[in-house]
């Protein structure tokens, strides 16, 4: 938790609204393995991290709500009677969506003020959107005594993204941000929305994130397109979701779908199996096996699901050239963002230097490197 971020957000709130706020921290997340499996009722392996959103929030005596995005220095005034998404909105629609979804389930919030800021790198694939959604719903739940459970809150956050932002996301990001446990990753079953926690202590190895600092215009349309493919094939197989499919099932309809869609669905089935295999590898302390699963995950994302990009592929290629790296893959929705790398601690600096130089030489741009600690999920700050 960044104490200067906390101090700045709180001071800005007090300065603007002359009252003491409720303070909330909501973390971003990494995902060790299990990409694009969450909206297929499958398994994912995320963890909350020590980068996130700090929000200051309290009731307002005025006849409207005021939100201030500290990082962007943008102010947004809105009425609780008009929560329609803005055609040109960005962060505003996440906030409007959360309030609208709270109202949909029959809960009442009054006018409020909110100031928020964060230190999740934009476009990194660490889910700043879920962190923002969760910080808002958690803060409103506290201020207006709504009595929402954490489970209810993440569903509100997810629906806000579906209905106000237009991204038909799964539940992983909101769950990991809300339910994260310090020093642990969560093997999340996205059908039951329950998880098993795994202590992450790799002793002589660690995770290193490398941000390509690019975000190709995918974005939301390609994501929704892939979700649509998965749902249509599940329907053809007469199953609730691809979590229930095997490669043998898929082979039975191979002549009824395009080769491209066949590979997309095959990737999801295989990735679901990899997430479960990764949990067993970690239980057994078999980091070499975990590393191989990471590389296999990236190969599937690159060549089957086709959500990678040249910059991500290049960084994974650099990882394969370095003897200190056991495994690497792109992380997040794709088309930019970060790679996650499992690296020997005594070789981490060598890898960071080598990868950074090679990336700059190849693309004439800098990459950014992050060491992250696994964090507690969304919580009140004192």
Protein Blocks (a to p, Z undefined) as FASTA:
>chain_A
ZZklmmmmmmmmmmmnopacddddddddddfbhghklmnopacdddddfbdcdddddddf
bfbdcdddfklopacdddfklccdcfkbcklmmmmmmmmmmmmnopacdddddddddfbd
ehklnopmlmmmmmmmmmmmmmnonopafklmmmmmmmmmmmmnopacdfklmmmmmmpc
ehiacdddfklopacdddddehjaccddddehiacdfklmmmmmmmmmmmmmmmmnopab
fklpcfklmmmmmmmpcfklmmmmmmmmmmmmmmmmmmmmmmnopaklmmmmmmmmmmmm
mmmnopacfklmmmmmmmmmpmkbgbdcdedjbjpajddddddfklmmmmmmmmmmmmmm
mnopacddddddddddddddZZ
